[in-house]
């Protein structure tokens, strides 16, 4: 293998599987590598693949900015950047700190705890919808449904509208996948429809607030500071994607890992006390968000490599979570792994995932109920993966299991 063989820009290279062999080679031979990007505004970017370097880039907002060029891989013009900079994902402190203080008012640990009973009920209802049949598309009928229902409840979106959110987020995140893109304007159109929906939802919440996130956020105020409507729209977009796509693909990817490692499924069935460590291993092994982007704010060094002011830097969670210097036998799926200081939620710092506790709770409830109710679940066809170098996603996952009666509660 040569460095010139590696192309992390082409999402087609992630369809069959994440190219872990490429990342292992980069960690060993070129952990901070200048990667050409002929389709980008710049000539290329620095690809950062070792765990310690990825954690440092993520935490060091003074030298590696989310604000200057946004946190996503694609380059944008100034008009696009101006809007994206109003999204929390694309902010640096102190602006990020101010924004996070506001949204934290609607994302308290108590709100997450209060959701758990509904999450259990939703999970049982989802399993009820397939358990008597004995077959299902695990993604569309099981793993996609739970985060959709939960994020709808959290945001105050009527359940009848949740599949609108599913469709919009698929079109925006799956922009490279032909299944979700009818035409090149589909992502922009989906974003416009989502913003219009968020405007209408916020207007209703201002007039008739309930106990939900957007009722809180439309009223939230710190020292006279409130979120603007555009900021609310962008946060709705962020939650629609982050609260939907990531958890769905984590649950789906973890189910694939169990199918590929049936001994670990049996191990978990035999000892449910392993579920907390199993969740952390699912997060490490799948890494549903594969990378984020930063921009150097001045001349700086990563490892032994000099980075120039303004250079594009992409750090790969999916590589950091397989770093041999941090994780013993990193390509093994070991539900009892300890320690397991993965960076699936960002590795700390100001951008640590706001919904980490909610995601962990959803994963725990889903697999706890699957182990109880569909214990012999098995692969029943071909796994179809998302064409994306950003989301480690599964589009379709046919499964089979012994039919059983619905609980009906």
Secondary structure, DSSP 4 states (H G I P E B T S, - for coil): --GGG--SS-GGGGSSS--HHHHHHHHHH-SEEEEE-TTSSSSEEEEE-SHHHHHHHHH-TTTEESTTT-SSSS---HHHHHHHTTSGGG--TTHHHHHHHHHHTTS-HHHHHHHHHHHHHHHHHHHHHHHTTSEEEIIIIIIHHHHHHHHHHHHT--GGGHHHHHHHHHHHHTTT-TTT-SSTTHHHHHHHHHHHHHHHHHHHHHHS--SSHHHHHTT--BTTB---HHHHHHHHHHHHHHTTHHHHHHHHHHHHHHHHTHHHHHHHHH-GGGHHHHHHHHHHHH-SB-EEEEEESSSEEETTEEE-TT-EEEEEHHHHTT-TTTSTTTTS--TT-SS----TT-SSSTTS-TTHHHHHHHHHHHHHHHHHH-TT-EEEEEEEE---SSB--EEEEEEE---------
